[in-house]
């Protein structure tokens, strides 16, 4: 089974996380960071930490629930970005950094589970695993089909439903916190997430992305 959190790249979360700075400013800054990383300059890491450290910490803490583990996860994220840029040149640095952070956090969760220490972050994986396809050796064409199907699913959601899904499965935010932020009852958020997962499962099956 694929790690559903790892394969979920959300442009909605990209836009929301970057809204404070403005797209033009962020694009220029990201170009500079990527150029510095390609030049193997540590200034690239310094800029990465300054501009995306808060995002990395939020994702890591939401998934891991431990500030100490989150700090280690973020440090590993910076190293992973350093080791993968180059050769990668991401079109959206904020989405790339967010994905790397989630990948690292999920690896921490896997190690915890192997030691018999199950935690809330694994619940996120289990929740999405029920509606995303199984592929131990994913074909690139299948990945593209899945990404297109996910994009069309999110395009069809209301703004509030999209926010609930993004906050839960991109940011790893607890359902209680989502409810408070959106002014909803906790039970309402849980019910809507259940219904949205079912809608996602049907949506994928209708487009030939089966379990």
N, C-alpha and C positions, 0 to 999 in steps of 0.2 A: 504493500500500500504506500503510495506517495505521501509525504508529509504535506497535507493540504495547506497548512499555513505557509509553507515555503513557496508553493507554487502560486500563491495568491498575491499578485501585484495589483494594487488598487490605484488608478489614476485619481479617484476621488480623494483618497487620503493624501496623495501627493499634492493636490491643489490645496486641501485644507491645511496641511502642515506648513505650506509655503506662503500662505496668504498674508502673513504679517509683513513680509519683506517686499513683495511685489515680484511679478514674474521676470521682468527685464533685469532687475538687480540680481535676482537669484541665478538667472542664466549666465550673466557675466561672471559672477562669483564662482559658479560651478566650472565654467571653462577654465578659470584661473587655477582652481584646485586640481582639476584633471591634468592641466599642463604641468603643474608642479610635481604631481605624482609620476607622470611620464618622464620628467627630468630627474626622477629619484631624489627630489629635494624634500627634506623633512618639513619645509614650510607647508607643503601640501597637507601633511598630517596635522600640523598646527591649525591650519585654516579649517580642515575637516572637523576637528574637535571643537573649534570655536563656534562654527555655524550649525553643526549637526549633532553635537554632543547631547543636547537636551532631548532631541528626538530619539537617539539611541538609548539613552537612559530610560525614557518613558516606556519604550517597547520592551526593553529587557526587564525592567522592574514589574511591569504588568504581567509578563509571562512567568517570571521566576519567583516573584514575591519576596525576594531577599535583596536588600541593598548591597550586601557584600558580593553575592553572586552576580547581581546586575553590573556592579563595577568591573568585575573580572570579565563578564561577557562583553562589555563595551570595549575594554582594552583588547580583547581578542578580535572584536569587530574591526577596530582600527588596523590591526595587523593583517586581517584577512583582506581588507580593502587595499592596503599597501601591496600585498602579494598578488592581487588580481587586477590592479590598475597600474601599469599595463599587465597583460595585453588588452584587457577589456577597456572599452571607451563607452561608458553608458550614456544613453541619450538623456536620461533623467537621473542625476546623481542622487537626489533625495530618495527616489524609489529604490535605487540600487543599494544605498546604504541601509535603508529600512529592511530590505530583503536579506541582506547579509546579517544584520542584527538578529532577525528572526531565525535565520538558519543556525546561527551560533547558539541562540537561546534554546532552540529545540534540541540541539545536540546535548546541552546541559540537562534538559529534561529527560532525555533518553537515558543518560548516565544515572540520573536520580532513580528512574524507574527500575533500571537494572539492579540497583541496590535496594529495591523494595521501598523507595521513598516516593510515593505517588503524590503529585501536587496539582494545584488548579490549572497550571498551564497545559497539562496533558489532557484536561477536559476539553480544551479548545480543539485539539487534534482529533479527539474522539467525536466531537460534535460534527465536524466537517467531514470526517472519514466516512460517515454514513451516506453522504450524498455526492462524494467525488469518486472518480473512477480508480480502479485498482490497476497499477501498471508497474511491475517490478523492473521492467526494462522499457521505459517509455520511448516511443517513436517520436522524432521531432515533429512530424506532421500531426500526430495525435496531440502533442502539446499545443501546437498552433490552433488546432480545432477547439481545444479546451479553452484557451485564452480568449478566442473570439466568442465562444459561447458564454463565458463568464462576463465579458464586456457587454454583450447584448442583454444579459440578465440584469446587470447593474443599471444599464441605461433605462430599463423599464421600471425601475423602482421609484417610489416617491422619495422626496428629499429626506424625509424622516426615516423611512425604512433603510435607505442607503446609509444614512448616518449610523443607524443601529448596527448594521452589518460591518461597516468599516471600523467602527470603534471596537467592536467585539473581536473581529477576526483579522484585522490589520494591526490595530494597536494592542490587542490583547486585553482590553479594558474590562474590568469586572462588570457584571450586569447591574449590580447595585449602583455603581458610579454612573453608568450610562443612564439609568433611570433618573437619577438626580440631575444630571446635566441637561436632559431633554424634558424635564418636568413631567415624567411618566411614573406610573406605579411600577414597582419592581416586578410584580407578577405579569404586568402587561408586556414588559420588555422580554421576559422569558417566553411567554406565549408567542409573541411576534417572531422571535428568533426561531422557535420551533417551526412555525408556519413558513417562514422564509427559507429555512433549510429544505423543507418539503417542496416548496416551489422551485428551489434551485435543482433538486434532484429530478423533478419532472421536466424542468427546462432542459437539463443536460440530456436526459433520455430521449426527449423529442428531437434533439439535434444529433442523435447518434453517438453521444458521449456516454456510454453505458457504464454501469458498475462492473 
